[in-house]
């Protein structure tokens, strides 16, 4: 089965993908998408390192259903 990627897709109008926030990030890195992506990944990694791991590992147990009993 052939695998299609976003880059291979033929879009009729490239203007539909304009986003001011994306344009601002690209401008910050002189239009270099690889530098912009690397900086964003570094930011995400820094944010993840700031957050205690146990926050992401909490398990929430729902209350038993009414009328339910353990056998």
N, C-alpha and C positions, 0 to 999 in steps of 0.2 A: 504494500500500500504506500503510495507516495505521500510524503510529508510536506505540507505547505508551510512556509514561514511568512511572517508579516512583511519582510523585505521583498519577498517574491510576489506579493499580492499587487495586482494592478488596480490602483485607486484613481478614479476619474478626476479628483480635485484635491491636490495636496494642501490647499488652504484650510480644509476641514480639520487639519491636525495642528493648526497654530494654537499655541497656548502661551499667554504672557509670562507665566511662571517659568515654563520651560525655556522660553527665549531669554529670560533674565539670567537663569543659571548658565546657559550656554554663553551668554555675553560675558559673564563673570570669568569664564575660562577661555576667552578669545575665540569662541565658536568651536572649540575642540571637544567633541562629545566624549571622547575617552577620558580626558582630564575631568570633565564634569561628572561622569559616572563614577570614577575613582573617588572623587571628593565626596559624593553622596554616599557611596558605600562606606567610606571611612567615618562619615558622620553617623551612619546607622550603627556601625560597630561601636563607636564611642558611646552612643546612647544605650545600646544593649549592655555594655560593660558597666554603665552607671547604675543600672537597675539590678537589684538583688535577684539571683536566680530563683529563689523560692517563690517569688511572685509569679513566675511563669509555670511553676510546678504544682500549684495548689489544686487539690481535687475537691470539687464541691459535691457533696452527697445530698441528693434530694430527700425531703421528708417522706416517710412511708405513706403510701396511699391509704385513704380512709377504708377501713374494713380489712386491710391486709394484715396477715399474721404469719410469722415464721413457722415453718413446720419442722 
